[in-house]
Amino acid sequence: MLGLEAACALASQGADMTVVHVDSHVLNRQLDMPAAHLLQAELFSRSVKLEVLANTECITVNDQHEVNGLLLKDGRTLPADFIVMAVGVIPNTTLAQQSGLEVNRGILVDNFMHTSCPHVYAIGECIELDGELFGMVAPVNQQVDTLVSVLKESSVSSSRRLSSDSRITEYKNHWRPFISKPLSLKLKVSGIAAFSAGQIAFDDIEMAQIERVVYQQTSLDHYLCLYIKASKLIGTVLYGDVSESGFYSQLITDGSDISSIKEDLIFGEAYCDVEKIEAAEPESAVPSDAHLIGEAS
């Protein structure tokens, strides 16, 4: 997203911009293909060119060691006066690894911020929980709250690292577990609005169990897609009109049974009898990542 923000900002100042992306469409983790195509069309209209399914070989320079291009692995060279790279967050685990902590992509922790070493805790961009990394402020703030609740228990000892379900059950009333919740991310580009929440990518086996409900108004570039599984909304993508994003995101977060409102769900909250919705028990509701990618001006 930072790369798109930078490209749009520079293009608005008259720069000739090209976005190089390794996947088949931009924001492939946040948008499905139809929504991405609408976004890409908007980018083209703003003079931002795209190179998708493109892998970079190296940055080329002239005799004065000034940047003059980007060499792709297919042999093409894109002329360039400057290059902006958006590569995300990569945890620095060197110190943790040297100290004997268990690491993978990040420092491995449980839902109470315990590392593999007694009395050693970790929070923030350096940690990994259930295969997920955290590069935003909101989840780190939640991790701080969890760690404070743990440290307040003066009886914490090396034997009390929560590595089993029984331990979690024993202390859950005293310690506040960290659970990854929906995040809101804004693409700071005026006039572009998109939203995604939950799971929107599936393999062939998973897709056979998914019901996909789509509403699209091509004249306005409005697109809405709901992904439903076992009477629950598990994912959604909105482009153009994101006014119902909060409603859909809450249904996903709560793990609500939407059987009673399923037929009207695509039309938004005003058409649904929300009093009939049954939220799942907190223990069974698994929050999913949500991304507010754009905001209409």
C-alpha positions as CSV (number, residue, x, y, z in Angstrom):
1,M,0.0,0.0,0.0
2,L,2.8,2.4,0.8
3,G,4.1,1.9,-2.7
4,L,0.8,2.8,-4.3
5,E,0.5,5.8,-2.0
6,A,3.9,7.0,-3.1
7,A,3.3,6.4,-6.7
8,C,-0.1,8.3,-6.8
9,A,1.4,11.2,-4.8
10,L,4.4,11.5,-7.2
11,A,2.2,11.1,-10.3
12,S,0.0,13.9,-9.1
13,Q,3.1,16.1,-9.1
14,G,3.8,15.2,-12.7
15,A,6.2,12.3,-12.3
16,D,6.1,9.4,-14.8
17,M,5.4,6.5,-12.4
18,T,5.4,2.7,-12.8
19,V,4.5,0.3,-10.1
20,V,6.3,-3.1,-10.3
21,H,4.4,-5.9,-8.5
22,V,5.3,-9.6,-8.2
23,D,1.8,-10.9,-8.0
24,S,-1.0,-11.0,-10.6
25,H,-2.8,-7.9,-9.3
26,V,-2.1,-5.0,-6.9
27,L,-3.0,-5.4,-3.2
28,N,-3.4,-9.2,-3.8
29,R,-3.6,-9.9,-0.1
30,Q,-6.4,-7.3,0.5
31,L,-8.5,-7.4,-2.7
32,D,-9.9,-10.1,-4.9
33,M,-9.4,-9.9,-8.7
34,P,-12.5,-7.9,-9.7
35,A,-11.9,-5.2,-7.1
36,A,-8.2,-5.1,-8.0
37,H,-9.1,-4.5,-11.6
38,L,-11.2,-1.5,-10.7
39,L,-8.4,-0.1,-8.6
40,Q,-5.9,-0.7,-11.4
41,A,-8.2,1.1,-13.9
42,E,-8.3,4.0,-11.5
43,L,-4.5,4.0,-11.2
44,F,-4.2,4.0,-15.0
45,S,-6.5,7.0,-15.2
46,R,-4.1,8.8,-12.8
47,S,-1.1,8.1,-15.1
48,V,0.3,5.3,-12.8
49,K,1.4,2.4,-15.0
50,L,1.6,-1.2,-13.7
51,E,3.9,-4.1,-14.3
52,V,2.4,-7.2,-12.6
53,L,3.9,-10.7,-12.4
54,A,7.2,-8.9,-12.6
55,N,10.3,-10.0,-10.8
56,T,13.2,-7.6,-10.2
57,E,16.8,-8.7,-11.1
58,C,18.7,-5.6,-10.1
59,I,18.9,-1.8,-10.2
60,T,21.0,-0.4,-13.0
61,V,23.2,2.6,-12.9
62,N,25.2,4.8,-15.3
63,D,28.9,5.6,-15.3
64,Q,28.3,8.2,-12.5
65,H,26.7,5.5,-10.4
66,E,23.3,7.2,-10.7
67,V,20.1,5.1,-11.0
68,N,19.0,4.8,-14.6
69,G,16.8,1.7,-14.7
70,L,15.3,-1.4,-13.2
71,L,16.3,-4.8,-14.8
72,L,13.5,-7.4,-14.7
73,K,14.1,-11.1,-14.7
74,D,12.4,-11.4,-18.1
75,G,15.2,-9.3,-19.6
76,R,13.4,-6.0,-19.9
77,T,14.8,-2.8,-18.4
78,L,12.4,-0.1,-17.2
79,P,14.0,3.3,-17.4
80,A,14.1,5.1,-14.1
81,D,15.5,8.3,-12.5
82,F,14.7,7.1,-9.0
83,I,13.2,4.0,-7.3
84,V,11.0,3.7,-4.3
85,M,10.9,0.3,-2.6
86,A,8.0,-0.8,-0.3
87,V,9.1,-4.1,1.3
88,G,7.1,-4.4,4.5
89,V,8.3,-5.4,7.9
90,I,11.1,-8.0,8.5
91,P,11.7,-8.8,12.2
92,N,15.2,-8.6,13.5
93,T,15.6,-11.8,15.4
94,T,19.4,-11.8,15.7
95,L,19.7,-11.0,19.4
96,A,16.8,-13.3,20.3
97,Q,18.4,-16.2,18.4
98,Q,21.8,-15.6,20.0
99,S,20.1,-15.6,23.4
100,G,18.6,-19.0,22.7
101,L,14.9,-18.0,22.1
102,E,12.8,-19.9,19.7
103,V,12.4,-18.0,16.4
104,N,11.0,-18.5,13.0
105,R,10.3,-15.4,10.9
106,G,9.9,-13.6,14.2
107,I,10.3,-14.4,17.9
108,L,7.8,-17.1,18.7
109,V,5.3,-16.1,21.5
110,D,2.0,-17.4,22.8
111,N,-1.2,-15.5,23.3
112,F,0.2,-14.0,26.5
113,M,3.5,-12.7,25.0
114,H,5.6,-15.5,26.6
115,T,8.7,-16.5,24.6
116,S,10.3,-20.0,24.9
117,C,12.4,-18.7,27.8
118,P,10.9,-18.2,31.3
119,H,10.4,-14.6,32.4
120,V,11.2,-13.3,28.9
121,Y,8.5,-11.7,26.9
122,A,8.3,-10.1,23.5
123,I,5.8,-7.7,21.8
124,G,5.7,-5.6,18.6
125,E,7.1,-6.0,15.1
126,C,9.7,-8.6,16.2
127,I,7.2,-11.3,17.3
128,E,5.4,-14.1,15.5
129,L,2.2,-15.6,16.7
130,D,0.5,-18.5,14.9
131,G,2.4,-17.7,11.8
132,E,1.4,-14.0,11.8
133,L,3.7,-11.0,11.9
134,F,2.5,-7.5,13.1
135,G,3.6,-4.3,11.5
136,M,0.8,-2.0,12.6
137,V,0.4,0.1,15.8
138,A,-3.1,-1.2,16.8
139,P,-2.1,-4.9,17.5
140,V,1.0,-3.8,19.3
141,N,-1.1,-1.7,21.7
142,Q,-3.2,-4.8,22.3
143,Q,-0.1,-6.7,23.0
144,V,1.0,-4.1,25.6
145,D,-2.4,-4.5,27.4
146,T,-1.9,-8.3,27.4
147,L,1.6,-8.0,28.8
148,V,0.5,-5.6,31.5
149,S,-2.2,-8.0,32.6
150,V,0.4,-10.8,32.8
151,L,3.1,-8.9,34.7
152,K,0.5,-7.7,37.2
153,E,0.3,-11.3,38.5
154,S,3.2,-11.4,41.0
155,S,3.0,-15.2,41.1
156,V,4.2,-15.7,37.6
157,S,7.0,-18.2,37.5
158,S,8.9,-20.2,35.0
159,S,6.5,-23.1,35.5
160,R,3.6,-21.0,34.4
161,R,4.3,-20.4,30.8
162,L,1.0,-20.9,29.1
163,S,1.9,-23.6,26.7
164,S,-1.3,-25.7,27.1
165,D,-5.0,-25.3,26.9
166,S,-5.4,-26.2,30.6
167,R,-3.0,-23.3,31.6
168,I,-4.9,-20.9,29.4
169,T,-8.2,-22.0,31.0
170,E,-6.7,-21.6,34.5
171,Y,-5.5,-18.1,34.1
172,K,-7.8,-16.6,31.5
173,N,-9.8,-14.7,34.1
174,H,-6.7,-12.9,35.3
175,W,-4.6,-12.6,32.1
176,R,-5.9,-10.9,29.0
177,P,-5.0,-13.0,26.0
178,F,-3.9,-11.2,22.8
179,I,-6.1,-12.1,19.8
180,S,-5.4,-10.7,16.4
181,K,-8.3,-8.4,15.6
182,P,-9.5,-6.7,12.4
183,L,-7.2,-3.9,11.4
184,S,-8.0,-0.7,9.5
185,L,-5.5,0.5,6.9
186,K,-6.0,3.6,4.8
187,L,-4.7,4.2,1.3
188,K,-4.1,7.9,1.4
189,V,-5.3,8.6,-2.1
190,S,-8.2,11.0,-2.5
191,G,-11.2,9.5,-4.3
192,I,-10.3,5.9,-4.0
193,A,-12.3,3.7,-1.6
194,A,-11.9,0.0,-0.9
195,F,-12.3,-2.3,2.0
196,S,-11.6,-6.0,2.7
197,A,-12.1,-8.1,5.8
198,G,-11.6,-11.7,6.7
199,Q,-10.6,-14.4,4.4
200,I,-10.9,-13.6,0.7
201,A,-8.4,-16.1,-0.9
202,F,-9.1,-19.8,-1.1
203,D,-7.6,-22.9,-2.7
204,D,-9.8,-25.1,-4.9
205,I,-10.8,-27.4,-2.0
206,E,-11.8,-24.5,0.2
207,M,-13.6,-22.7,-2.6
208,A,-15.9,-25.7,-3.0
209,Q,-17.3,-24.9,0.5
210,I,-17.7,-21.2,-0.1
211,E,-20.8,-19.4,-1.3
212,R,-19.9,-16.2,-3.1
213,V,-22.5,-13.4,-3.4
214,V,-21.7,-10.4,-5.6
215,Y,-23.3,-7.1,-6.3
216,Q,-21.7,-4.8,-8.9
217,Q,-22.8,-1.5,-10.4
218,T,-20.4,-0.9,-13.3
219,S,-21.6,2.6,-14.1
220,L,-20.4,3.8,-10.7
221,D,-17.5,1.3,-10.3
222,H,-19.1,-0.1,-7.2
223,Y,-18.3,-3.7,-6.3
224,L,-19.3,-5.8,-3.3
225,C,-18.5,-9.5,-2.7
226,L,-19.5,-11.6,0.3
227,Y,-17.8,-14.9,1.1
228,I,-20.1,-17.2,3.2
229,K,-19.3,-20.6,4.8
230,A,-21.5,-22.7,7.0
231,S,-24.0,-19.8,7.7
232,K,-21.2,-17.4,8.6
233,L,-19.8,-14.4,6.8
234,I,-16.0,-15.1,6.7
235,G,-14.9,-12.5,4.2
236,T,-15.9,-9.4,2.2
237,V,-14.5,-7.0,-0.4
238,L,-16.0,-3.6,-1.1
239,Y,-14.8,-1.1,-3.7
240,G,-16.3,2.3,-4.5
241,D,-18.9,2.4,-1.8
242,V,-17.5,1.2,1.6
243,S,-20.4,2.5,3.8
244,E,-21.3,-1.0,4.9
245,S,-17.8,-2.0,5.8
246,G,-18.3,-1.6,9.6
247,F,-21.4,-3.8,9.5
248,Y,-19.8,-6.6,7.5
249,S,-16.5,-6.4,9.5
250,Q,-18.4,-6.8,12.8
251,L,-20.3,-9.9,11.5
252,I,-17.0,-11.5,10.6
253,T,-15.3,-10.6,13.9
254,D,-18.3,-11.9,16.0
255,G,-18.6,-15.1,14.0
256,S,-22.3,-14.4,13.7
257,D,-24.8,-16.9,12.4
258,I,-26.3,-15.0,9.4
259,S,-28.9,-17.7,8.4
260,S,-31.8,-15.4,9.2
261,I,-30.5,-12.4,7.2
262,K,-28.6,-14.2,4.5
263,E,-31.0,-13.3,1.7
264,D,-30.8,-9.6,2.5
265,L,-27.2,-9.4,3.6
266,I,-25.9,-8.2,0.2
267,F,-28.1,-5.1,0.5
268,G,-26.6,-3.9,3.7
269,E,-27.5,-3.4,7.4
270,A,-30.7,-1.3,6.7
271,Y,-32.3,-4.3,4.9
272,C,-31.4,-6.9,7.7
273,D,-33.2,-7.7,10.9
274,V,-30.1,-7.5,13.0
275,E,-32.0,-8.6,16.2
276,K,-32.2,-12.1,14.7
277,I,-28.4,-12.4,14.4
278,E,-26.8,-14.8,16.8
279,A,-23.2,-14.1,17.7
280,A,-20.9,-17.0,18.2
281,E,-19.4,-17.7,21.7
282,P,-16.2,-15.6,22.2
283,E,-14.0,-18.7,22.4
284,S,-15.1,-19.9,19.0
285,A,-15.0,-16.5,17.2
286,V,-11.7,-16.2,15.4
287,P,-11.1,-12.6,14.4
288,S,-9.8,-12.1,10.8
289,D,-7.7,-9.3,9.4
290,A,-9.6,-6.3,8.0
291,H,-8.1,-3.7,5.8
292,L,-9.5,-0.2,5.1
293,I,-7.5,0.4,2.0
294,G,-9.1,3.6,0.8
295,E,-11.4,6.3,1.8
296,A,-13.6,8.5,-0.4
297,S,-12.8,12.2,-0.1
